[in-house]
Amino acid sequence: MKKYAVLFILLIGIQSLSSCDKDEKNPVKSDENKIPTPDGYEAVWNDEFDGDQLDLTKWEYEVNADGGGNNELQYYTDRSQNSWVKDGVLVIQALKENYTGTGGQRDYTSARIRTRNKGDWNYGRFEIRAKLPYGKGLWPAIWMLPTDWIYGGWAASGEIDIMELIGHQPNKVYGTLHYGGTSPNNVHTGDSYTLTSGNFASEFHVFRLDWEPDQFRWYVDDVLYETQTEWYCDKSAFPAPFNQRFHMLLNVAVGGNWPGSPDTSTLFPQKMQIDYVRVYRKVKE
């Protein structure tokens, strides 16, 4: 019996060592550490949309019919008809429908979500893999607004547009900064990227922004298409207003001053599909 007991103890010890080796090679990691990380960066926030519903510890819905300050036509809702998570993808869907809420009546619905006070960043690398809607009057956006509005109302405290598309130009996206003073004393500067073939509705693309204290860089599928190093703020010295916390927004607007209204050629429903959102920061040397 003693011999068998010793053998049993030895076997348990071997298994324990094997388990320790396995844990060292494959340690338990946070969500941020499971994603690919570029050299020189560390992951600080991400959503892979692996569940079956929007993670409300990371996002919140904006529900309103305010028009986004651009005379947009949609009612943003938190209904499952306008947004859902399935098969690892977040879908934001714009519908043509008569909808009435506390904000009034609208002929279109959609969704707008943000990370305010759940994901707020001052500098970083932002990567979003998405497939975009198309058609006259559609206006999908991946963008950032100030969390604290230190320098005053829009756009004195800034706005960062990682990606915007107007639906009648389905092969072209824009990257833009808004700054200066409070509207109408604000300005914007930016550039655009046009696909050499196809459009942004036919397949997924990675939209990336690198935000550093003195520079912004915009990429599509790792192709650099825009760099900005000059901006200003009426209330403070450079690099204000882009030296404060900003949060991210994802939405599909319908209509508005820039894209114009849908017409008879516009097909509904229209969807923006987001595969992931990943945020990195530079590793301190």
VMD Tcl script that draws the C-alpha trace (Angstrom):
set ca {
  {0.00 0.00 0.00}
  {2.82 2.39 0.86}
  {4.44 1.81 -2.55}
  {1.19 2.60 -4.37}
  {0.68 5.69 -2.24}
  {4.14 6.99 -3.16}
  {3.47 6.29 -6.85}
  {0.14 8.14 -6.64}
  {1.83 11.16 -5.05}
  {4.50 11.17 -7.75}
  {1.85 11.08 -10.49}
  {-0.04 13.97 -8.89}
  {3.18 15.97 -8.71}
  {3.96 15.36 -12.38}
  {0.45 16.43 -13.37}
  {0.78 19.55 -11.25}
  {4.07 20.47 -12.89}
  {2.57 19.86 -16.31}
  {-0.37 22.12 -15.44}
  {1.99 24.84 -14.26}
  {3.96 24.62 -17.51}
  {0.73 24.91 -19.48}
  {-0.39 27.93 -17.50}
  {2.95 29.66 -18.04}
  {2.74 29.10 -21.78}
  {-0.95 30.01 -22.01}
  {-1.72 32.31 -19.09}
  {-5.22 33.56 -18.49}
  {-5.46 36.87 -20.29}
  {-7.83 39.80 -20.30}
  {-9.85 40.59 -23.42}
  {-7.36 43.31 -24.27}
  {-4.48 40.83 -24.26}
  {-6.21 38.34 -26.52}
  {-6.19 40.65 -29.53}
  {-3.26 41.19 -31.93}
  {-1.09 44.00 -30.63}
  {1.12 46.15 -32.89}
  {4.79 46.49 -31.98}
  {5.36 49.31 -29.54}
  {1.74 49.37 -28.35}
  {-0.37 47.79 -25.64}
  {-4.09 47.08 -25.89}
  {-6.22 49.14 -23.49}
  {-9.82 48.63 -24.66}
  {-11.65 46.53 -27.19}
  {-14.96 45.00 -28.18}
  {-14.98 41.94 -30.44}
  {-18.79 41.68 -30.28}
  {-18.59 38.00 -29.38}
  {-21.77 37.92 -27.28}
  {-25.42 38.03 -28.26}
  {-26.14 41.60 -27.18}
  {-24.44 44.96 -26.92}
  {-22.11 45.16 -23.91}
  {-23.56 48.03 -21.90}
  {-20.47 48.15 -19.68}
  {-18.70 49.51 -22.76}
  {-21.41 51.33 -24.71}
  {-24.56 53.36 -24.19}
  {-27.38 54.18 -26.59}
  {-28.34 57.71 -27.51}
  {-32.11 57.86 -28.00}
  {-33.34 61.05 -29.63}
  {-34.70 62.73 -32.73}
  {-32.48 65.81 -32.43}
  {-31.02 65.62 -35.92}
  {-27.42 65.58 -34.77}
  {-27.08 69.31 -35.32}
  {-27.14 68.61 -39.07}
  {-30.89 68.46 -39.81}
  {-30.74 64.68 -40.01}
  {-33.99 62.81 -40.53}
  {-33.68 59.72 -38.32}
  {-34.96 58.81 -34.88}
  {-32.17 57.08 -32.96}
  {-33.55 54.20 -30.89}
  {-32.30 51.41 -28.64}
  {-34.63 48.87 -30.28}
  {-33.41 45.51 -31.54}
  {-34.71 46.45 -34.99}
  {-32.04 49.14 -35.24}
  {-29.05 47.41 -33.65}
  {-28.03 43.94 -32.58}
  {-25.02 41.68 -32.04}
  {-24.81 38.33 -33.82}
  {-22.05 36.02 -35.06}
  {-19.32 38.33 -33.76}
  {-20.62 41.43 -35.51}
  {-22.43 44.55 -34.31}
  {-25.09 45.68 -36.78}
  {-26.52 49.21 -36.88}
  {-29.52 49.28 -39.20}
  {-31.30 52.26 -40.72}
  {-34.95 51.70 -41.60}
  {-37.50 53.66 -43.56}
  {-40.54 53.61 -41.28}
  {-42.93 55.95 -39.57}
  {-41.80 56.14 -35.94}
  {-43.02 58.32 -33.09}
  {-41.30 58.76 -29.74}
  {-41.01 61.41 -27.06}
  {-38.87 63.44 -29.47}
  {-41.54 63.55 -32.13}
  {-42.28 61.71 -35.37}
  {-39.72 60.69 -37.97}
  {-39.80 58.75 -41.24}
  {-36.53 56.90 -40.58}
  {-34.96 55.10 -37.62}
  {-31.41 54.09 -36.83}
  {-29.02 53.71 -33.87}
  {-26.18 55.72 -32.37}
  {-23.98 54.35 -29.58}
  {-21.06 55.81 -27.65}
  {-18.42 54.89 -25.06}
  {-18.69 58.07 -22.97}
  {-17.42 57.50 -19.41}
  {-16.91 53.82 -20.32}
  {-14.13 54.29 -22.83}
  {-12.41 57.68 -22.85}
  {-8.94 58.26 -24.24}
  {-6.32 60.95 -24.59}
  {-4.13 59.79 -27.52}
  {-3.87 56.28 -28.88}
  {-4.27 54.04 -31.89}
  {-7.84 53.22 -32.88}
  {-8.75 50.37 -35.24}
  {-12.28 49.57 -36.37}
  {-13.09 46.86 -38.92}
  {-16.39 47.60 -40.60}
  {-18.58 47.23 -43.67}
  {-20.60 50.31 -44.58}
  {-24.07 51.09 -45.96}
  {-24.63 52.84 -49.27}
  {-27.23 54.92 -51.09}
  {-28.26 58.55 -51.38}
  {-28.85 60.10 -47.99}
  {-26.95 57.50 -45.90}
  {-24.24 58.82 -43.58}
  {-22.35 56.23 -41.50}
  {-19.69 57.52 -39.11}
  {-17.00 56.33 -36.71}
  {-15.94 59.35 -34.72}
  {-15.00 60.92 -31.39}
  {-16.27 63.75 -29.23}
  {-14.81 65.35 -26.09}
  {-15.91 63.80 -22.83}
  {-15.47 66.92 -20.71}
  {-15.88 69.86 -23.15}
  {-13.09 71.76 -21.41}
  {-12.84 74.52 -24.02}
  {-16.54 75.12 -24.64}
  {-19.28 73.94 -26.97}
  {-18.91 72.46 -30.42}
  {-16.45 72.71 -31.97}
  {-14.24 74.65 -29.54}
  {-13.50 71.44 -27.63}
  {-12.91 69.53 -30.88}
  {-14.30 66.64 -32.90}
  {-12.33 63.77 -34.44}
  {-13.84 61.96 -37.40}
  {-12.10 58.63 -37.90}
  {-14.35 57.70 -40.82}
  {-17.35 59.23 -42.54}
  {-19.01 58.16 -45.79}
  {-21.83 59.73 -47.75}
  {-23.85 57.03 -49.39}
  {-23.87 58.30 -52.97}
  {-20.05 57.99 -52.92}
  {-19.79 54.37 -51.70}
  {-16.09 54.03 -52.59}
  {-14.87 57.12 -50.69}
  {-14.34 57.85 -46.99}
  {-13.29 61.01 -45.17}
  {-11.10 61.76 -42.14}
  {-11.62 65.17 -40.52}
  {-10.81 67.37 -37.52}
  {-13.18 70.08 -36.26}
  {-11.75 72.80 -33.99}
  {-11.31 76.54 -33.47}
  {-14.10 78.32 -31.66}
  {-17.71 77.64 -30.78}
  {-19.96 77.42 -33.85}
  {-20.13 79.35 -36.12}
  {-16.51 80.32 -35.36}
  {-15.25 76.81 -36.01}
  {-13.27 75.29 -38.87}
  {-12.53 71.82 -40.17}
  {-9.65 70.26 -42.07}
  {-9.38 66.82 -43.59}
  {-8.85 64.58 -46.58}
  {-10.40 61.53 -48.22}
  {-9.50 58.05 -49.43}
  {-10.98 56.42 -52.53}
  {-10.83 52.70 -53.25}
  {-9.19 51.78 -56.54}
  {-11.94 49.22 -57.12}
  {-15.15 48.12 -55.43}
  {-16.85 49.98 -52.61}
  {-17.01 50.01 -48.84}
  {-20.37 48.18 -48.82}
  {-19.07 45.05 -50.54}
  {-16.55 43.91 -47.92}
  {-14.98 44.77 -44.57}
  {-12.17 47.32 -44.29}
  {-10.06 48.45 -41.34}
  {-10.30 52.14 -40.49}
  {-7.43 53.32 -38.32}
  {-6.49 56.54 -36.59}
  {-3.18 57.20 -34.83}
  {-3.58 60.13 -32.45}
  {-0.43 61.58 -30.90}
  {0.08 64.87 -29.01}
  {1.25 66.72 -32.11}
  {-0.09 64.60 -34.98}
  {-3.05 62.66 -36.38}
  {-2.69 59.95 -39.05}
  {-5.56 58.25 -40.92}
  {-5.34 54.84 -42.60}
  {-7.54 52.46 -44.58}
  {-6.30 48.86 -44.49}
  {-2.93 50.16 -43.22}
  {-2.56 52.57 -46.14}
  {-1.76 56.05 -44.83}
  {-3.84 58.66 -46.65}
  {-3.81 61.70 -44.37}
  {-1.62 63.40 -41.76}
  {-2.51 66.52 -39.77}
  {-0.08 68.42 -37.56}
  {-1.70 71.88 -37.35}
  {-4.87 72.98 -35.58}
  {-5.83 75.55 -32.98}
  {-8.19 76.39 -30.15}
  {-9.53 79.86 -29.32}
  {-9.29 79.14 -25.59}
  {-5.86 77.54 -25.20}
  {-2.48 76.91 -26.81}
  {-1.58 74.01 -29.11}
  {-2.18 71.05 -28.88}
  {-5.58 72.09 -27.49}
  {-8.33 71.11 -28.00}
  {-6.91 67.66 -28.75}
  {-5.15 67.24 -25.41}
  {-8.22 66.08 -23.48}
  {-10.30 62.90 -23.16}
  {-12.44 61.86 -26.11}
  {-14.91 58.98 -26.46}
  {-16.04 57.05 -29.53}
  {-19.36 57.05 -31.37}
  {-20.77 54.68 -33.99}
  {-23.88 55.64 -35.93}
  {-25.73 55.63 -39.23}
  {-27.45 58.93 -39.93}
  {-30.12 59.38 -42.58}
  {-30.21 62.67 -44.44}
  {-28.68 65.88 -43.20}
  {-26.89 68.91 -44.53}
  {-23.99 67.00 -46.07}
  {-25.43 63.87 -47.74}
  {-28.85 65.31 -48.49}
  {-32.07 63.31 -48.19}
  {-32.69 59.80 -49.53}
  {-34.41 59.60 -52.89}
  {-36.21 56.93 -54.90}
  {-32.89 55.20 -55.65}
  {-32.12 54.63 -51.95}
  {-32.75 51.08 -50.79}
  {-33.72 50.24 -47.19}
  {-32.85 48.70 -44.83}
  {-29.19 49.72 -44.80}
  {-26.61 48.33 -42.38}
  {-23.25 49.27 -40.94}
  {-21.55 46.10 -39.68}
  {-18.70 46.36 -37.17}
  {-16.46 43.36 -36.63}
  {-14.36 44.90 -33.85}
  {-13.23 48.07 -32.15}
  {-9.69 48.06 -30.71}
  {-7.82 50.78 -28.85}
  {-4.09 50.75 -28.17}
  {-1.62 53.11 -26.55}
  {2.11 53.44 -27.00}
  {4.27 51.55 -24.53}
  {6.32 53.97 -22.46}
  {10.03 53.55 -23.07}
}
mol new
graphics top color blue
foreach p $ca { graphics top sphere $p radius 0.5 }
foreach p [lrange $ca 0 end-1] q [lrange $ca 1 end] { graphics top cylinder $p $q radius 0.2 }
display resetview
